[in-house]
Amino acid sequence: MYRARKVLLLLTSALMIYMASPVASAMEQHPALAIMSRYKNDLPRMDFFEPATILFLVLNDLENNREFTAAGNFLRWYLDNLNYPDKHGLTGTIYDYVVIGDEVRATRKYNSIGATPGLFLHVVHKYVTVTNDKFLIDDNWAKLNDIVYTIIYLQNKKSGLVRMLPNLDREMLLDNCLAYLGFKAYNELCSLMDKKKVALYESAEKHLYKILSESYDENYQTFNWLFDDGEDHQAIWEKYYPDSVSQLFALYAGLRADEPEITNHLWEKFTAHHAGDMANKRVEHRIIYELTKKRLNK
C-alpha cells in the first residue's frame, strides 16, 4: 500500500512538472512560436512576431533540409489566418501577432504588405519541391490565388512596381524583389500542379523582372533602392539599410543574373562594406546573405 502510494505521488509530481514546463505549454505548440523557440537567440523578442520573419526562418530550414513538419505546420497556420478582408478591404494579407500570456493575438497591423505575399509563395514553392507535399497546394489553391492577386492589386499602375501599402505610393526594391519571386513561384506552382497558367501572372513576372533589371544605374553601379512618386533613389554602399541590403535581395532574386560583371561587382561591394558585421544584422538578412552566397558559389 505504501509502495503504491509512493509511486502515485511520484507520478503526480512528474505530471505537475511536465504541465508547468515551458516545453509542454500550449503556447509553444503554436506553429510560429515552435519555430521561434529554435531561433530564440537570433530574435529580438519572443512576445511578438511578423509572419514574414517566420517565413525567412522556414526558408532557411528548407534550404538546409530540416524541420519539414514544422514548416508545413506554419504554412498551413498562415493560410488559415489570412484576412478576409483586412482593414484596407484586402484579402490574402496577414497581420502581425502579439503573445499575451497563453494567447497569440492578431494586432490588426502590418509594417508592409508589399513583400510578404511574394515571400510566402516563394517559400511554399520551396516547401513543395523539397517535400512533395502537394496536398497543401490542392487544399488551398483558392487562397493561393487570393495571395498572388494581392501583389497585382498593390502594383502602381504607372510604374508597374509593387507598393509597400495600398495607400502609399512608395515602392522599395527589397519588397519588389520578393514580389517578383512570388509571381515566379506562383507560375512554377501552376506547372508543378498541372494547373492552367494565368496570362496575367505570367506577364506580371516578366514585366516586373524587366522593370527591376532596368533600375540598375550604370553610373552609380547599383540598383535604385527606392522609387518614390516617380523619383529614383540611388543606393549608398556605406548605408546598410535599406540601401546596401537591397542590393543583396536583388542578387538573391536573380536580377541581371546573366551578367556576371554586374553580379560580381555587387557582391564584392556588399561584402567589402558589410560582410564583417553580418553577425550583428537581422536574422532575415543573414539568411538571405548566406543563401545568396550559396547561389553565387562564393
ChimeraX commands (.cxc) that place a marker at each C-alpha (Angstrom):
marker #1 position 0.00,0.00,0.00 radius 0.5
marker #1 position 2.81,2.39,0.96 radius 0.5
marker #1 position 4.72,1.49,-2.21 radius 0.5
marker #1 position 1.65,2.10,-4.42 radius 0.5
marker #1 position 1.05,5.46,-2.72 radius 0.5
marker #1 position 4.70,6.46,-3.25 radius 0.5
marker #1 position 4.54,5.59,-6.94 radius 0.5
marker #1 position 1.32,7.60,-7.27 radius 0.5
marker #1 position 2.95,10.62,-5.61 radius 0.5
marker #1 position 5.96,10.38,-7.93 radius 0.5
marker #1 position 3.73,10.18,-10.99 radius 0.5
marker #1 position 1.64,13.13,-9.81 radius 0.5
marker #1 position 4.77,15.17,-9.15 radius 0.5
marker #1 position 6.17,14.35,-12.58 radius 0.5
marker #1 position 2.88,15.30,-14.24 radius 0.5
marker #1 position 2.82,18.64,-12.41 radius 0.5
marker #1 position 6.39,19.37,-13.54 radius 0.5
marker #1 position 5.51,18.45,-17.13 radius 0.5
marker #1 position 2.41,20.64,-17.09 radius 0.5
marker #1 position 4.38,23.57,-15.68 radius 0.5
marker #1 position 7.24,23.13,-18.13 radius 0.5
marker #1 position 7.52,25.78,-20.90 radius 0.5
marker #1 position 8.19,22.96,-23.36 radius 0.5
marker #1 position 4.78,21.49,-22.64 radius 0.5
marker #1 position 2.88,24.78,-22.67 radius 0.5
marker #1 position 0.09,25.24,-25.18 radius 0.5
marker #1 position 1.79,28.42,-26.34 radius 0.5
marker #1 position 4.86,26.57,-27.62 radius 0.5
marker #1 position 2.67,24.28,-29.66 radius 0.5
marker #1 position 1.76,27.27,-31.82 radius 0.5
marker #1 position 3.43,26.74,-35.25 radius 0.5
marker #1 position 5.11,30.16,-35.27 radius 0.5
marker #1 position 6.33,30.00,-31.68 radius 0.5
marker #1 position 7.63,26.47,-32.14 radius 0.5
marker #1 position 9.89,27.77,-34.90 radius 0.5
marker #1 position 10.83,30.88,-32.96 radius 0.5
marker #1 position 11.91,28.77,-29.99 radius 0.5
marker #1 position 14.65,27.22,-32.13 radius 0.5
marker #1 position 15.83,30.69,-33.23 radius 0.5
marker #1 position 15.32,32.49,-29.92 radius 0.5
marker #1 position 18.96,33.61,-29.79 radius 0.5
marker #1 position 18.52,35.30,-33.16 radius 0.5
marker #1 position 15.28,37.13,-32.42 radius 0.5
marker #1 position 14.91,40.44,-30.54 radius 0.5
marker #1 position 11.78,39.32,-28.67 radius 0.5
marker #1 position 9.54,36.30,-28.20 radius 0.5
marker #1 position 6.26,38.06,-27.38 radius 0.5
marker #1 position 5.71,39.44,-30.89 radius 0.5
marker #1 position 6.26,38.27,-34.45 radius 0.5
marker #1 position 5.77,39.33,-38.03 radius 0.5
marker #1 position 4.74,36.33,-40.18 radius 0.5
marker #1 position 7.32,37.46,-42.76 radius 0.5
marker #1 position 10.11,36.88,-40.24 radius 0.5
marker #1 position 8.92,33.32,-39.62 radius 0.5
marker #1 position 8.83,32.75,-43.38 radius 0.5
marker #1 position 12.52,33.61,-43.60 radius 0.5
marker #1 position 13.24,31.12,-40.80 radius 0.5
marker #1 position 11.22,28.45,-42.61 radius 0.5
marker #1 position 13.07,29.21,-45.84 radius 0.5
marker #1 position 16.36,28.73,-44.02 radius 0.5
marker #1 position 15.21,25.37,-42.64 radius 0.5
marker #1 position 14.01,24.18,-46.04 radius 0.5
marker #1 position 17.24,25.23,-47.74 radius 0.5
marker #1 position 19.11,23.19,-45.13 radius 0.5
marker #1 position 16.78,20.16,-45.50 radius 0.5
marker #1 position 15.41,20.12,-41.96 radius 0.5
marker #1 position 12.23,20.66,-39.92 radius 0.5
marker #1 position 9.83,19.85,-42.77 radius 0.5
marker #1 position 6.92,19.12,-40.41 radius 0.5
marker #1 position 7.34,22.45,-38.62 radius 0.5
marker #1 position 7.48,24.23,-41.98 radius 0.5
marker #1 position 4.26,22.58,-43.16 radius 0.5
marker #1 position 2.51,23.37,-39.87 radius 0.5
marker #1 position 3.40,27.04,-40.11 radius 0.5
marker #1 position 2.42,27.37,-43.77 radius 0.5
marker #1 position -0.98,25.84,-43.00 radius 0.5
marker #1 position -1.41,28.15,-39.98 radius 0.5
marker #1 position -0.57,31.12,-42.21 radius 0.5
marker #1 position -3.21,30.08,-44.76 radius 0.5
marker #1 position -5.78,29.53,-42.01 radius 0.5
marker #1 position -5.19,33.04,-40.66 radius 0.5
marker #1 position -5.41,35.12,-43.81 radius 0.5
marker #1 position -7.57,38.22,-43.62 radius 0.5
marker #1 position -10.97,38.08,-45.33 radius 0.5
marker #1 position -10.84,41.06,-45.53 radius 0.5
marker #1 position -8.26,43.20,-43.70 radius 0.5
marker #1 position -8.59,46.81,-42.56 radius 0.5
marker #1 position -7.96,48.03,-46.13 radius 0.5
marker #1 position -10.56,45.66,-47.57 radius 0.5
marker #1 position -7.89,43.32,-48.97 radius 0.5
marker #1 position -7.91,39.54,-48.89 radius 0.5
marker #1 position -4.82,37.38,-48.86 radius 0.5
marker #1 position -2.96,39.50,-46.30 radius 0.5
marker #1 position -1.96,38.62,-42.74 radius 0.5
marker #1 position -1.45,40.75,-39.63 radius 0.5
marker #1 position 1.45,40.80,-37.18 radius 0.5
marker #1 position 0.89,38.90,-33.92 radius 0.5
marker #1 position 1.49,39.51,-30.24 radius 0.5
marker #1 position 1.79,36.90,-27.50 radius 0.5
marker #1 position -0.18,37.72,-24.33 radius 0.5
marker #1 position 0.01,35.04,-21.68 radius 0.5
marker #1 position -1.00,31.80,-23.38 radius 0.5
marker #1 position -2.75,33.60,-26.26 radius 0.5
marker #1 position -1.46,34.57,-29.69 radius 0.5
marker #1 position -3.48,37.52,-30.99 radius 0.5
marker #1 position -3.55,39.40,-34.28 radius 0.5
marker #1 position -2.63,43.09,-33.90 radius 0.5
marker #1 position -4.56,44.39,-36.92 radius 0.5
marker #1 position -1.29,45.99,-38.01 radius 0.5
marker #1 position 1.42,45.22,-40.52 radius 0.5
marker #1 position 4.59,47.03,-41.42 radius 0.5
marker #1 position 4.42,46.38,-45.16 radius 0.5
marker #1 position 2.31,44.05,-47.25 radius 0.5
marker #1 position 4.16,44.62,-50.49 radius 0.5
marker #1 position 6.69,41.85,-49.85 radius 0.5
marker #1 position 5.01,39.25,-47.64 radius 0.5
marker #1 position 2.65,37.67,-50.22 radius 0.5
marker #1 position 5.55,37.14,-52.63 radius 0.5
marker #1 position 7.77,35.76,-49.91 radius 0.5
marker #1 position 5.04,33.34,-48.84 radius 0.5
marker #1 position 4.57,31.99,-52.37 radius 0.5
marker #1 position 8.35,31.67,-52.75 radius 0.5
marker #1 position 8.58,29.64,-49.53 radius 0.5
marker #1 position 5.57,27.48,-50.46 radius 0.5
marker #1 position 7.19,26.60,-53.78 radius 0.5
marker #1 position 10.40,25.68,-51.99 radius 0.5
marker #1 position 8.44,23.59,-49.48 radius 0.5
marker #1 position 6.59,21.62,-52.15 radius 0.5
marker #1 position 9.70,20.96,-54.22 radius 0.5
marker #1 position 11.58,19.73,-51.15 radius 0.5
marker #1 position 8.80,17.68,-49.51 radius 0.5
marker #1 position 6.50,16.85,-52.45 radius 0.5
marker #1 position 3.59,17.70,-50.11 radius 0.5
marker #1 position 1.14,18.68,-52.85 radius 0.5
marker #1 position -1.83,18.34,-50.51 radius 0.5
marker #1 position -1.05,21.76,-49.07 radius 0.5
marker #1 position -1.44,23.26,-52.55 radius 0.5
marker #1 position -4.53,21.28,-53.54 radius 0.5
marker #1 position -6.28,22.11,-50.27 radius 0.5
marker #1 position -5.53,25.83,-50.51 radius 0.5
marker #1 position -5.38,26.70,-54.20 radius 0.5
marker #1 position -8.14,29.33,-53.92 radius 0.5
marker #1 position -6.25,31.05,-51.08 radius 0.5
marker #1 position -3.01,31.00,-53.07 radius 0.5
marker #1 position -4.88,32.78,-55.84 radius 0.5
marker #1 position -6.02,35.41,-53.36 radius 0.5
marker #1 position -2.45,35.88,-52.19 radius 0.5
marker #1 position -0.96,36.34,-55.65 radius 0.5
marker #1 position -3.77,38.71,-56.59 radius 0.5
marker #1 position -2.81,40.89,-53.62 radius 0.5
marker #1 position 0.53,41.55,-55.33 radius 0.5
marker #1 position -1.25,42.60,-58.52 radius 0.5
marker #1 position -3.59,44.85,-56.54 radius 0.5
marker #1 position -0.65,46.61,-54.90 radius 0.5
marker #1 position 1.06,47.39,-58.20 radius 0.5
marker #1 position 1.38,51.05,-59.07 radius 0.5
marker #1 position -0.37,51.32,-62.43 radius 0.5
marker #1 position 2.08,53.96,-63.66 radius 0.5
marker #1 position 5.39,52.37,-62.68 radius 0.5
marker #1 position 4.37,48.70,-62.58 radius 0.5
marker #1 position 6.14,48.39,-59.23 radius 0.5
marker #1 position 4.53,46.99,-56.07 radius 0.5
marker #1 position 3.69,49.50,-53.34 radius 0.5
marker #1 position 4.51,48.92,-49.68 radius 0.5
marker #1 position 0.92,49.67,-48.65 radius 0.5
marker #1 position -2.26,50.30,-50.65 radius 0.5
marker #1 position -2.40,53.94,-49.53 radius 0.5
marker #1 position 1.31,54.72,-50.01 radius 0.5
marker #1 position 2.92,55.46,-53.39 radius 0.5
marker #1 position 6.37,54.27,-52.40 radius 0.5
marker #1 position 7.97,51.18,-53.89 radius 0.5
marker #1 position 11.08,49.61,-52.40 radius 0.5
marker #1 position 13.49,47.43,-54.35 radius 0.5
marker #1 position 13.60,44.90,-51.50 radius 0.5
marker #1 position 9.82,44.45,-51.49 radius 0.5
marker #1 position 9.68,44.23,-55.26 radius 0.5
marker #1 position 12.36,41.55,-55.41 radius 0.5
marker #1 position 10.16,39.39,-53.18 radius 0.5
marker #1 position 7.06,40.29,-55.19 radius 0.5
marker #1 position 8.85,39.15,-58.36 radius 0.5
marker #1 position 9.85,35.88,-56.68 radius 0.5
marker #1 position 6.18,35.46,-55.70 radius 0.5
marker #1 position 4.97,35.77,-59.28 radius 0.5
marker #1 position 7.70,33.37,-60.39 radius 0.5
marker #1 position 6.80,30.86,-57.66 radius 0.5
marker #1 position 3.08,31.00,-58.47 radius 0.5
marker #1 position 3.72,30.34,-62.16 radius 0.5
marker #1 position 6.02,27.44,-61.29 radius 0.5
marker #1 position 3.39,26.03,-58.92 radius 0.5
marker #1 position 0.87,26.08,-61.77 radius 0.5
marker #1 position 3.23,23.87,-63.80 radius 0.5
marker #1 position 4.02,21.66,-60.82 radius 0.5
marker #1 position 0.34,21.10,-60.00 radius 0.5
marker #1 position -0.87,20.89,-63.64 radius 0.5
marker #1 position -2.98,24.00,-63.14 radius 0.5
marker #1 position -3.91,26.23,-66.05 radius 0.5
marker #1 position -1.43,29.06,-66.43 radius 0.5
marker #1 position -2.81,32.58,-65.90 radius 0.5
marker #1 position -1.61,35.02,-68.55 radius 0.5
marker #1 position -1.93,37.94,-66.10 radius 0.5
marker #1 position 0.64,36.46,-63.72 radius 0.5
marker #1 position 2.98,35.19,-66.42 radius 0.5
marker #1 position 3.05,38.70,-67.88 radius 0.5
marker #1 position 3.45,40.25,-64.42 radius 0.5
marker #1 position 6.52,38.11,-63.68 radius 0.5
marker #1 position 8.26,39.09,-66.92 radius 0.5
marker #1 position 7.26,42.74,-66.69 radius 0.5
marker #1 position 8.38,43.19,-63.08 radius 0.5
marker #1 position 11.69,41.46,-63.79 radius 0.5
marker #1 position 12.28,43.85,-66.70 radius 0.5
marker #1 position 11.44,46.94,-64.66 radius 0.5
marker #1 position 13.68,45.91,-61.78 radius 0.5
marker #1 position 16.56,44.90,-64.04 radius 0.5
marker #1 position 16.37,48.28,-65.77 radius 0.5
marker #1 position 16.51,50.06,-62.41 radius 0.5
marker #1 position 20.24,49.30,-62.33 radius 0.5
marker #1 position 22.02,52.64,-62.56 radius 0.5
marker #1 position 25.09,52.31,-64.77 radius 0.5
marker #1 position 26.63,55.49,-63.33 radius 0.5
marker #1 position 26.28,54.53,-59.67 radius 0.5
marker #1 position 26.58,50.79,-60.46 radius 0.5
marker #1 position 23.79,49.90,-58.07 radius 0.5
marker #1 position 20.08,49.20,-58.27 radius 0.5
marker #1 position 17.92,52.09,-57.13 radius 0.5
marker #1 position 16.67,51.13,-53.68 radius 0.5
marker #1 position 13.51,53.28,-53.64 radius 0.5
marker #1 position 11.04,54.56,-56.20 radius 0.5
marker #1 position 9.04,57.42,-54.70 radius 0.5
marker #1 position 6.33,59.04,-56.84 radius 0.5
marker #1 position 8.40,58.65,-59.99 radius 0.5
marker #1 position 11.70,59.65,-58.36 radius 0.5
marker #1 position 14.51,57.07,-58.16 radius 0.5
marker #1 position 16.88,56.91,-55.19 radius 0.5
marker #1 position 20.43,55.70,-55.70 radius 0.5
marker #1 position 21.98,53.36,-53.14 radius 0.5
marker #1 position 24.88,54.40,-50.94 radius 0.5
marker #1 position 27.16,51.47,-50.05 radius 0.5
marker #1 position 28.08,52.93,-46.67 radius 0.5
marker #1 position 24.42,52.82,-45.64 radius 0.5
marker #1 position 23.43,49.26,-44.77 radius 0.5
marker #1 position 19.63,49.54,-44.58 radius 0.5
marker #1 position 17.89,49.88,-46.87 radius 0.5
marker #1 position 20.44,50.87,-49.50 radius 0.5
marker #1 position 23.02,48.08,-49.41 radius 0.5
marker #1 position 20.81,45.23,-48.23 radius 0.5
marker #1 position 18.50,45.97,-51.17 radius 0.5
marker #1 position 21.40,45.06,-53.49 radius 0.5
marker #1 position 21.68,41.75,-51.64 radius 0.5
marker #1 position 18.00,41.00,-52.26 radius 0.5
marker #1 position 18.44,41.93,-55.93 radius 0.5
marker #1 position 21.21,39.34,-56.16 radius 0.5
marker #1 position 19.07,36.74,-54.38 radius 0.5
marker #1 position 16.18,37.41,-56.77 radius 0.5
marker #1 position 18.50,36.86,-59.74 radius 0.5
marker #1 position 18.29,40.35,-61.25 radius 0.5
marker #1 position 20.82,40.70,-64.08 radius 0.5
marker #1 position 21.98,37.17,-63.24 radius 0.5
marker #1 position 23.16,36.65,-66.82 radius 0.5
marker #1 position 25.66,39.48,-66.47 radius 0.5
marker #1 position 28.43,38.22,-64.15 radius 0.5
marker #1 position 30.32,41.51,-64.24 radius 0.5
marker #1 position 27.35,43.18,-62.55 radius 0.5
marker #1 position 26.57,40.41,-60.05 radius 0.5
marker #1 position 30.24,40.04,-59.11 radius 0.5
marker #1 position 30.58,43.80,-58.67 radius 0.5
marker #1 position 27.52,43.98,-56.41 radius 0.5
marker #1 position 28.64,41.02,-54.31 radius 0.5
marker #1 position 32.16,42.37,-53.91 radius 0.5
marker #1 position 30.89,45.80,-52.93 radius 0.5
marker #1 position 28.39,44.42,-50.44 radius 0.5
marker #1 position 30.88,42.07,-48.79 radius 0.5
marker #1 position 33.57,44.75,-48.67 radius 0.5
marker #1 position 31.28,47.12,-46.80 radius 0.5
marker #1 position 29.14,44.78,-44.67 radius 0.5
marker #1 position 30.26,41.13,-44.57 radius 0.5
marker #1 position 32.35,41.67,-41.47 radius 0.5
marker #1 position 29.32,42.86,-39.50 radius 0.5
marker #1 position 26.66,40.42,-40.75 radius 0.5
marker #1 position 26.62,38.58,-37.42 radius 0.5
marker #1 position 25.02,41.69,-35.91 radius 0.5
marker #1 position 22.34,42.12,-38.57 radius 0.5
marker #1 position 18.74,40.95,-38.51 radius 0.5
marker #1 position 18.32,37.21,-38.87 radius 0.5
marker #1 position 16.30,37.66,-42.09 radius 0.5
marker #1 position 19.19,39.48,-43.72 radius 0.5
marker #1 position 21.74,36.96,-42.50 radius 0.5
marker #1 position 19.69,34.17,-44.04 radius 0.5
marker #1 position 19.46,35.92,-47.42 radius 0.5
marker #1 position 23.18,36.70,-47.24 radius 0.5
marker #1 position 24.05,33.02,-46.75 radius 0.5
marker #1 position 21.58,31.82,-49.40 radius 0.5
marker #1 position 22.87,34.37,-51.90 radius 0.5
marker #1 position 26.43,33.38,-51.15 radius 0.5
marker #1 position 25.47,29.76,-51.81 radius 0.5
marker #1 position 23.62,30.66,-55.01 radius 0.5
marker #1 position 26.59,32.62,-56.35 radius 0.5
marker #1 position 29.06,29.91,-55.29 radius 0.5
marker #1 position 31.07,32.41,-53.27 radius 0.5
marker link #1:1,2 radius 0.2
marker link #1:2,3 radius 0.2
marker link #1:3,4 radius 0.2
marker link #1:4,5 radius 0.2
marker link #1:5,6 radius 0.2
marker link #1:6,7 radius 0.2
marker link #1:7,8 radius 0.2
marker link #1:8,9 radius 0.2
marker link #1:9,10 radius 0.2
marker link #1:10,11 radius 0.2
marker link #1:11,12 radius 0.2
marker link #1:12,13 radius 0.2
marker link #1:13,14 radius 0.2
marker link #1:14,15 radius 0.2
marker link #1:15,16 radius 0.2
marker link #1:16,17 radius 0.2
marker link #1:17,18 radius 0.2
marker link #1:18,19 radius 0.2
marker link #1:19,20 radius 0.2
marker link #1:20,21 radius 0.2
marker link #1:21,22 radius 0.2
marker link #1:22,23 radius 0.2
marker link #1:23,24 radius 0.2
marker link #1:24,25 radius 0.2
marker link #1:25,26 radius 0.2
marker link #1:26,27 radius 0.2
marker link #1:27,28 radius 0.2
marker link #1:28,29 radius 0.2
marker link #1:29,30 radius 0.2
marker link #1:30,31 radius 0.2
marker link #1:31,32 radius 0.2
marker link #1:32,33 radius 0.2
marker link #1:33,34 radius 0.2
marker link #1:34,35 radius 0.2
marker link #1:35,36 radius 0.2
marker link #1:36,37 radius 0.2
marker link #1:37,38 radius 0.2
marker link #1:38,39 radius 0.2
marker link #1:39,40 radius 0.2
marker link #1:40,41 radius 0.2
marker link #1:41,42 radius 0.2
marker link #1:42,43 radius 0.2
marker link #1:43,44 radius 0.2
marker link #1:44,45 radius 0.2
marker link #1:45,46 radius 0.2
marker link #1:46,47 radius 0.2
marker link #1:47,48 radius 0.2
marker link #1:48,49 radius 0.2
marker link #1:49,50 radius 0.2
marker link #1:50,51 radius 0.2
marker link #1:51,52 radius 0.2
marker link #1:52,53 radius 0.2
marker link #1:53,54 radius 0.2
marker link #1:54,55 radius 0.2
marker link #1:55,56 radius 0.2
marker link #1:56,57 radius 0.2
marker link #1:57,58 radius 0.2
marker link #1:58,59 radius 0.2
marker link #1:59,60 radius 0.2
marker link #1:60,61 radius 0.2
marker link #1:61,62 radius 0.2
marker link #1:62,63 radius 0.2
marker link #1:63,64 radius 0.2
marker link #1:64,65 radius 0.2
marker link #1:65,66 radius 0.2
marker link #1:66,67 radius 0.2
marker link #1:67,68 radius 0.2
marker link #1:68,69 radius 0.2
marker link #1:69,70 radius 0.2
marker link #1:70,71 radius 0.2
marker link #1:71,72 radius 0.2
marker link #1:72,73 radius 0.2
marker link #1:73,74 radius 0.2
marker link #1:74,75 radius 0.2
marker link #1:75,76 radius 0.2
marker link #1:76,77 radius 0.2
marker link #1:77,78 radius 0.2
marker link #1:78,79 radius 0.2
marker link #1:79,80 radius 0.2
marker link #1:80,81 radius 0.2
marker link #1:81,82 radius 0.2
marker link #1:82,83 radius 0.2
marker link #1:83,84 radius 0.2
marker link #1:84,85 radius 0.2
marker link #1:85,86 radius 0.2
marker link #1:86,87 radius 0.2
marker link #1:87,88 radius 0.2
marker link #1:88,89 radius 0.2
marker link #1:89,90 radius 0.2
marker link #1:90,91 radius 0.2
marker link #1:91,92 radius 0.2
marker link #1:92,93 radius 0.2
marker link #1:93,94 radius 0.2
marker link #1:94,95 radius 0.2
marker link #1:95,96 radius 0.2
marker link #1:96,97 radius 0.2
marker link #1:97,98 radius 0.2
marker link #1:98,99 radius 0.2
marker link #1:99,100 radius 0.2
marker link #1:100,101 radius 0.2
marker link #1:101,102 radius 0.2
marker link #1:102,103 radius 0.2
marker link #1:103,104 radius 0.2
marker link #1:104,105 radius 0.2
marker link #1:105,106 radius 0.2
marker link #1:106,107 radius 0.2
marker link #1:107,108 radius 0.2
marker link #1:108,109 radius 0.2
marker link #1:109,110 radius 0.2
marker link #1:110,111 radius 0.2
marker link #1:111,112 radius 0.2
marker link #1:112,113 radius 0.2
marker link #1:113,114 radius 0.2
marker link #1:114,115 radius 0.2
marker link #1:115,116 radius 0.2
marker link #1:116,117 radius 0.2
marker link #1:117,118 radius 0.2
marker link #1:118,119 radius 0.2
marker link #1:119,120 radius 0.2
marker link #1:120,121 radius 0.2
marker link #1:121,122 radius 0.2
marker link #1:122,123 radius 0.2
marker link #1:123,124 radius 0.2
marker link #1:124,125 radius 0.2
marker link #1:125,126 radius 0.2
marker link #1:126,127 radius 0.2
marker link #1:127,128 radius 0.2
marker link #1:128,129 radius 0.2
marker link #1:129,130 radius 0.2
marker link #1:130,131 radius 0.2
marker link #1:131,132 radius 0.2
marker link #1:132,133 radius 0.2
marker link #1:133,134 radius 0.2
marker link #1:134,135 radius 0.2
marker link #1:135,136 radius 0.2
marker link #1:136,137 radius 0.2
marker link #1:137,138 radius 0.2
marker link #1:138,139 radius 0.2
marker link #1:139,140 radius 0.2
marker link #1:140,141 radius 0.2
marker link #1:141,142 radius 0.2
marker link #1:142,143 radius 0.2
marker link #1:143,144 radius 0.2
marker link #1:144,145 radius 0.2
marker link #1:145,146 radius 0.2
marker link #1:146,147 radius 0.2
marker link #1:147,148 radius 0.2
marker link #1:148,149 radius 0.2
marker link #1:149,150 radius 0.2
marker link #1:150,151 radius 0.2
marker link #1:151,152 radius 0.2
marker link #1:152,153 radius 0.2
marker link #1:153,154 radius 0.2
marker link #1:154,155 radius 0.2
marker link #1:155,156 radius 0.2
marker link #1:156,157 radius 0.2
marker link #1:157,158 radius 0.2
marker link #1:158,159 radius 0.2
marker link #1:159,160 radius 0.2
marker link #1:160,161 radius 0.2
marker link #1:161,162 radius 0.2
marker link #1:162,163 radius 0.2
marker link #1:163,164 radius 0.2
marker link #1:164,165 radius 0.2
marker link #1:165,166 radius 0.2
marker link #1:166,167 radius 0.2
marker link #1:167,168 radius 0.2
marker link #1:168,169 radius 0.2
marker link #1:169,170 radius 0.2
marker link #1:170,171 radius 0.2
marker link #1:171,172 radius 0.2
marker link #1:172,173 radius 0.2
marker link #1:173,174 radius 0.2
marker link #1:174,175 radius 0.2
marker link #1:175,176 radius 0.2
marker link #1:176,177 radius 0.2
marker link #1:177,178 radius 0.2
marker link #1:178,179 radius 0.2
marker link #1:179,180 radius 0.2
marker link #1:180,181 radius 0.2
marker link #1:181,182 radius 0.2
marker link #1:182,183 radius 0.2
marker link #1:183,184 radius 0.2
marker link #1:184,185 radius 0.2
marker link #1:185,186 radius 0.2
marker link #1:186,187 radius 0.2
marker link #1:187,188 radius 0.2
marker link #1:188,189 radius 0.2
marker link #1:189,190 radius 0.2
marker link #1:190,191 radius 0.2
marker link #1:191,192 radius 0.2
marker link #1:192,193 radius 0.2
marker link #1:193,194 radius 0.2
marker link #1:194,195 radius 0.2
marker link #1:195,196 radius 0.2
marker link #1:196,197 radius 0.2
marker link #1:197,198 radius 0.2
marker link #1:198,199 radius 0.2
marker link #1:199,200 radius 0.2
marker link #1:200,201 radius 0.2
marker link #1:201,202 radius 0.2
marker link #1:202,203 radius 0.2
marker link #1:203,204 radius 0.2
marker link #1:204,205 radius 0.2
marker link #1:205,206 radius 0.2
marker link #1:206,207 radius 0.2
marker link #1:207,208 radius 0.2
marker link #1:208,209 radius 0.2
marker link #1:209,210 radius 0.2
marker link #1:210,211 radius 0.2
marker link #1:211,212 radius 0.2
marker link #1:212,213 radius 0.2
marker link #1:213,214 radius 0.2
marker link #1:214,215 radius 0.2
marker link #1:215,216 radius 0.2
marker link #1:216,217 radius 0.2
marker link #1:217,218 radius 0.2
marker link #1:218,219 radius 0.2
marker link #1:219,220 radius 0.2
marker link #1:220,221 radius 0.2
marker link #1:221,222 radius 0.2
marker link #1:222,223 radius 0.2
marker link #1:223,224 radius 0.2
marker link #1:224,225 radius 0.2
marker link #1:225,226 radius 0.2
marker link #1:226,227 radius 0.2
marker link #1:227,228 radius 0.2
marker link #1:228,229 radius 0.2
marker link #1:229,230 radius 0.2
marker link #1:230,231 radius 0.2
marker link #1:231,232 radius 0.2
marker link #1:232,233 radius 0.2
marker link #1:233,234 radius 0.2
marker link #1:234,235 radius 0.2
marker link #1:235,236 radius 0.2
marker link #1:236,237 radius 0.2
marker link #1:237,238 radius 0.2
marker link #1:238,239 radius 0.2
marker link #1:239,240 radius 0.2
marker link #1:240,241 radius 0.2
marker link #1:241,242 radius 0.2
marker link #1:242,243 radius 0.2
marker link #1:243,244 radius 0.2
marker link #1:244,245 radius 0.2
marker link #1:245,246 radius 0.2
marker link #1:246,247 radius 0.2
marker link #1:247,248 radius 0.2
marker link #1:248,249 radius 0.2
marker link #1:249,250 radius 0.2
marker link #1:250,251 radius 0.2
marker link #1:251,252 radius 0.2
marker link #1:252,253 radius 0.2
marker link #1:253,254 radius 0.2
marker link #1:254,255 radius 0.2
marker link #1:255,256 radius 0.2
marker link #1:256,257 radius 0.2
marker link #1:257,258 radius 0.2
marker link #1:258,259 radius 0.2
marker link #1:259,260 radius 0.2
marker link #1:260,261 radius 0.2
marker link #1:261,262 radius 0.2
marker link #1:262,263 radius 0.2
marker link #1:263,264 radius 0.2
marker link #1:264,265 radius 0.2
marker link #1:265,266 radius 0.2
marker link #1:266,267 radius 0.2
marker link #1:267,268 radius 0.2
marker link #1:268,269 radius 0.2
marker link #1:269,270 radius 0.2
marker link #1:270,271 radius 0.2
marker link #1:271,272 radius 0.2
marker link #1:272,273 radius 0.2
marker link #1:273,274 radius 0.2
marker link #1:274,275 radius 0.2
marker link #1:275,276 radius 0.2
marker link #1:276,277 radius 0.2
marker link #1:277,278 radius 0.2
marker link #1:278,279 radius 0.2
marker link #1:279,280 radius 0.2
marker link #1:280,281 radius 0.2
marker link #1:281,282 radius 0.2
marker link #1:282,283 radius 0.2
marker link #1:283,284 radius 0.2
marker link #1:284,285 radius 0.2
marker link #1:285,286 radius 0.2
marker link #1:286,287 radius 0.2
marker link #1:287,288 radius 0.2
marker link #1:288,289 radius 0.2
marker link #1:289,290 radius 0.2
marker link #1:290,291 radius 0.2
marker link #1:291,292 radius 0.2
marker link #1:292,293 radius 0.2
marker link #1:293,294 radius 0.2
marker link #1:294,295 radius 0.2
marker link #1:295,296 radius 0.2
marker link #1:296,297 radius 0.2
marker link #1:297,298 radius 0.2
view
